[in-house]
Amino acid sequence: MSKYHKLAWNDEAKQKAREEIHKHKPWLKSTGAKTKEGKEKSKMNALKNDLVLHGLMKELDILLRKQKELNSIIKNNNFYKYIN
């Protein structure tokens, strides 16, 4: 039996996991920013990630436009004009 078969959950395993999770209630111990400073830092992390994503999307847009332009050049047989 492969190691992946051990990961399959049958109804009994699901029920046992359900009981354990309700016994320990990890959602009551969840962590997160509690102070004003911590909340500001957390907010800045989200903003930083958003800015990075925005930058990547902008770069992707530029690359896609260049690809479209190159495809048009190749399609119109103007390719050799740009090589020389």
Sequence and secondary structure as in RCSB ss.txt:
>XXXX:A:sequence
MSKYHKLAWNDEAKQKAREEIHKHKPWLKSTGAKTKEGKEKSKMNALKNDLVLHGLMKELDILLRKQKELNSIIK
NNNFYKYIN
>XXXX:A:secstr
  TTGGG   HHHHHHHHHHHHHH GGGG     SHHHHHHHHHHHHHHHHHHHHHHHHHHHHHHHHHHHHHHHH
TT HHHHH 
